[in-house]
Amino acid sequence: MAERSKYQQNVIRNYYENRDAISLQRAQELVTELYLSEGKKRAKYWETLVGHLEKLGVKPATIKHLVQQDDPQLVAQLVQKLAS
């Protein structure tokens, strides 16, 4: 594999430095999608949201509870708490 350029190294470093902010923003976007979706698409959004919540350090028991409740409002409250 070829060496990475200085620019590529900076992009990768910046991504990992801002990974929490990126996951938080994506979780906020997914809450909106949960409100608007149904069926298989909603299940896919839940899967993606679970991954982002794990990256943000939310406990597995909390994530499991949110998925079981299937209530976007609960997720919105959690994401709002994480944002502040």
C-alpha positions in Angstrom: 0.0 0.0 0.0 1.3 3.5 -0.9 2.2 6.0 1.7 -0.4 8.5 2.7 0.1 12.1 1.7 0.4 14.8 4.4 -3.1 16.0 3.4 -4.6 12.5 3.8 -2.9 12.1 7.2 -4.5 15.4 8.3 -7.9 14.4 7.1 -7.7 11.1 9.0 -6.4 12.7 12.1 -9.2 15.3 12.1 -11.8 12.7 11.6 -10.7 10.8 14.7 -10.4 14.0 16.7 -14.0 14.9 15.9 -15.5 11.5 15.9 -17.7 12.2 19.0 -19.1 15.4 17.4 -19.7 13.5 14.1 -21.5 10.7 15.9 -23.6 13.1 17.9 -24.7 15.1 14.8 -25.6 11.8 12.9 -27.6 10.6 15.9 -29.6 13.9 15.9 -30.3 13.4 12.2 -31.4 9.8 12.8 -33.9 10.9 15.4 -35.6 13.0 12.8 -35.6 10.0 10.4 -37.1 7.8 13.1 -40.0 10.2 13.5 -40.7 10.1 9.7 -40.1 6.4 8.8 -42.0 3.1 9.1 -41.3 -0.6 8.6 -38.0 -1.8 7.3 -36.5 1.6 6.9 -37.2 2.4 10.5 -35.5 -0.8 11.6 -32.4 0.2 9.5 -32.3 3.6 11.1 -32.4 2.0 14.6 -29.5 -0.3 13.6 -27.5 2.8 12.5 -28.5 4.8 15.6 -27.4 2.0 17.9 -23.9 2.1 16.4 -23.6 5.8 16.9 -24.9 5.6 20.4 -22.3 3.0 21.2 -19.5 5.3 19.8 -20.8 8.0 22.1 -20.4 5.8 25.1 -24.1 5.1 26.0 -24.5 2.0 28.1 -25.8 -1.1 26.3 -28.7 -1.5 28.7 -29.9 2.0 27.9 -29.6 1.3 24.2 -31.5 -1.9 24.5 -34.3 -0.1 26.4 -34.5 2.6 23.8 -34.8 0.0 21.0 -37.4 -2.0 22.9 -39.5 1.1 23.5 -39.2 2.2 19.8 -39.9 5.8 20.8 -38.0 8.5 19.0 -38.9 11.0 21.7 -36.9 9.1 24.3 -33.9 9.0 22.0 -34.3 12.7 21.3 -34.1 13.4 25.0 -31.0 11.3 25.4 -29.3 13.0 22.4 -30.2 16.4 23.8 -28.7 15.4 27.1 -25.5 14.2 25.4 -25.3 17.4 23.4 -25.2 19.6 26.5 
